Amino acid sequence: MPPASRDLVGRALSPFPQWPGDARLALSFVVNVEEGAEMSLASGDERNEAVYEVNREVVGAPDLCMESHFAYGARVGIWRVMDAFDAHGFKATFSSCGRCIAATPSLAAEPARRGHEISAHGWRWESHAGMEEARERAVIAATVAAIEKACGQRPVGWHTKSSASVNTRRLLMEEGGFLYDSDCYDDDVPRMHQAAPRPHVILPYAFDTNDMRFGPGGGFVQARDFSEYCIRAIERLLKEGASAPKMLSIGLHLRFIGRPARIGGLEAILEHVAKRSGIWVARRRDIAAHWATLV
């Protein structure tokens, strides 16, 4: 019988390092910046994007409806999201597609000016599964260059939309400037990539504590659906964190949470966290750097 293709044991019985201040939970807010990187015939792509507020792909012609939905995040949503974080003094990671930032540098420059991390989210908003290696290497390089040009600092984190390729993590390590990637959904704590030539942290991400579920059929309708779900996750991990510190990622999208009826969901989470002890709200680069020094 062949061996398992992946580690299914985890670290449940292993001792864990402590978070700063003996926090029980490291909480990471990830703001996905994808506006302008979605598939679009008008942008020269091979097809239009089919996943947004309306799951209806336009074939053979530019999709002005889809483009307008994405544009809302860049024109309006980003300001609401940044203002919500500013009001509570919390910093987030803005996971940004390179093509977005190349076309609209302020989408990275302004969050960076406010102290948020700008990490890499691919060039286009696309899966890397099956991508030819040379092309993927070029995509990584172009994304790094666009972000560095816009905000004066290269990204040290990476997250692929949907599935990474079998080469992605190796290519990131070969590129040499990445501290972590988030192409992982299988744990509540980070881990080190054991075969890396230099420290490389794998930071888990999550699709359940994520505003993407405001999309069609996703389960979130009211702002409180999102906030109550995330707060339940926070409280559960705080409880478990008494014996083994945990990490939680909360995913945000400018065009989703940035809508007037939804931004209150983020604000409710931030207000709850501000009143609780034992939570370290941190950028992903800070979580990864701390983990790398202790493991």
N, C-alpha and C positions, 0 to 999 in steps of 0.2 A: 504494500500500500504506500503511495507517495506521501511525503511529509506535507503538513499544512502549508499553504501558500503565504500565510501571515501569522503573526503572533496573536493568539486568542486567549492567552493567559493573563496578560496585563501585569499590574504591579500591586495588586490588592494586599499582598502580604509584605510588601517592602516598606522600609522607613522612608519618610518624605522630608525634604528640607522645609524650613520654615519660611513664610513670607515676611517681608519687612514689618516690623512692629508686632510680630507674632499674630498677624492677621490670619483668619481662618479661610478667607476666600480672596483670590485674586480675580477681579472683575474687569473684563475687557469689553469695551464698546467698539464695534467695528462699523464704520460708515463706508458703505460701498459706493464708489464714485464711478459710474458706468455710462453717464450721459455723453453721447457722441461716439461711443465705442460699440453700440449695438449694431447688429447686422442691418445694412441699409443699401438698397440699390443706388440711392442718391449719393452714397459715400463711396461707391465703386465696389461694393461687396457683391458676392454671388447670389445673395437672396436678402429678403427682408427679415427682421426679427419677428418671431411668432409668439413670444412670451412677454406680455406686459399687462396692462389693466384689462385688456380684451384679448382673449386667445383666438385671434383670427388673422392668419397670415395673408397678406396681400401678395399675390404672385404676379410677376411680370411688369410691375409698375411701382414707382415710389409710393411708400406708405406714409402719407402726410399725417395721418392720425397717430400712428405709432411714434413718429418722430416728435410730434408735439407732446405726447405723454412723457417721453424721456426728457424733453427740454424743460418741463416744469421743475424737475429736480435741480437743474443747473441754474435756472432763472429765479426760483423762489425757494425751493425746499432747503437748499444748502444754508441759506441765511437763518431759517427757523431752527435748523438743527444746531448750527454753531452757537446761536444765541441761547439755546437751551443749555448747552454745556457751559457756556460762559456764566450763566446765571448761578450755577452751582460750583464753579471752579474745577470741574472735572475735565480731563483730557482723554481724547479718543484716538483711535487709529483710523485714518482715512485710506481705505484700500482702493487704489486708483488705477484705472486702465490707462495705459500709455497714450492711446489715441485721444482719449478725453483731454489729457493734460497738454498734449502737443497742440491741440486745437484751441483750448481754453485754459491757458496757464493759471489763471486766477483760481481755478478749482483746486489747485494744489497750493499755490502761493498764499492764499488767504488763510486756509486752515493751518499751514505751517507757521505763519506769522502769529497766530493765536496759540501756538505751542502744541498743536496736535502732530502726531506722527503721520507721515505720508509713506505708505507701503505700496507694493506693486501688485496689481491684479490682472496681469496679462496686458497685451496690446489691445486686441479687440476683446469684446465680451463673448468669449467662446471657450469651449472645452479644448483641452490639449490632447485628449485621448486619441491615439493613432497619428498624431502630428509627426511629420518627418523630422528627424533630429536636427538637421542643418537649419530648417526653417524655425524650429523651436528655439534654437540657440540665438538666431537673429531676432526673434520676438523678444526674448529676455533682454538682449542688449538694447534694443530700441526703447523698451519700456523704462529701463534704468536711465537711459540718456534723457528721455522726455521729462521724467520727474526731477532729475538732478538739475536740468536747465531751468525748470520752472521755480524751484524752491531753494536751489543752492546746496542741496544735500541729497546724496544718493539714497535710495531705499535699501533697508537691510532686511525687509520682510517680503514674503511672496505668498499669494493665494491664487490658485487657479479656479476659474469658474467651472463648476461641475467637476469632472474628473481630470486630474493631471495625466500626463503620459507616463509610461514606464521609465522614461528618461528624465523627467522634469527635475526631480530632487538632485540627481547626479549633476545635471547641467547647472543648477543653481550653485552647487558646491564648487564646480569647476570655474564658474564665473568669478568666484572669490570674494565677493563683497556682501554676501547674504549671511545673516546671523540665524534666521529662522524661516520656516515655511509653515503654512496653516492648511496644507493639503491632508487633513486628518480629521476624522469625526468619531474616533473610537474610544475616547477616554475623557476623564474630568481633570486630568493633570498633564502637564507637558512631559516630554521625555527627550533624551539626547539620541541623535542618530549615531549608532555605535560604530559604523564603518566610515564616518566622515574624517577627512584628513585634518580638519580643524573643527572647533566646536560648532555644531549645527543643531539647533533646538527645533523640535516638532511641537508646535502649539495647536492643540485641538480647536476646531471650530464647531458650530452647531447650526442646524437648519430648523430646529424647533423653537428656540428662543430667538426668533428672527422675524422681522416685519414682512419678509417675503410671503408669509402666510396671510397677508391682506389680499394677495392676488386671488384670482378666481378659483374657488374651491379649496382655498388654503385654511379655512377655519376661523380666521380673525375677521370680524366685521366692525365692532366698536373699538375705540381706543382702549377701553378697559379690558377687552379680551387679551390684548397684547401685554398690557402692564400687569394684569393679574397673573398671567401665565409666567412671565419672567420673574415676578416677585416670589411666586411659589418655588421656582428653581433656586433663586437666591437664598431663601429661607431654608430649604432642604440642604443645600450645600454648606450653609453656615452651621447647621446642626452637625452634619457629618464632619465638618472641618475641625471640630473640637479634638478629634483624634488623628486626622490626616488632612492637612490643608488641601483645598480644592481650587479649581479654576473654572470660570464660566465666561463664555463669549455671548454677547448679545449683538445680533446683526441688524443693521439699519441700512436703508436705501433712501437716497434723497427724494426720489419720486414717489415713494410709498409713505414713509413716516413724515415727510415734509408737508403733507396735505393738512389743511386746517382742522379737519375732524380727527386726525390721527396723531398730531404732534403732542397732544395731551397724554397719550400713552407713554411716550418717552419722558415727558416731564414728571409724570407720576412715579416712574421708576427712579428717576434721579432724586426726587424728593424723598422717596422711601430710603434709598441708599444713604442719603445725607444724614439721616436720623439714626442709622444703625452703626454699631461699632463692629470691629472685626473684619471690615471689608477694605481691601487695598484696590482702589480704582486706578488702573495703570494702562499706559500705552503698551502695545504688544512688544515693542522693542525693549521696554524696561522689564517686562516679565521674562522675556527670553534671556536678557543679559543677567538678570538675577539668578535664574535657574542654572545657566551655564557656569556660574562661579561656585555653585554649591553641589552640583552632582558630579 
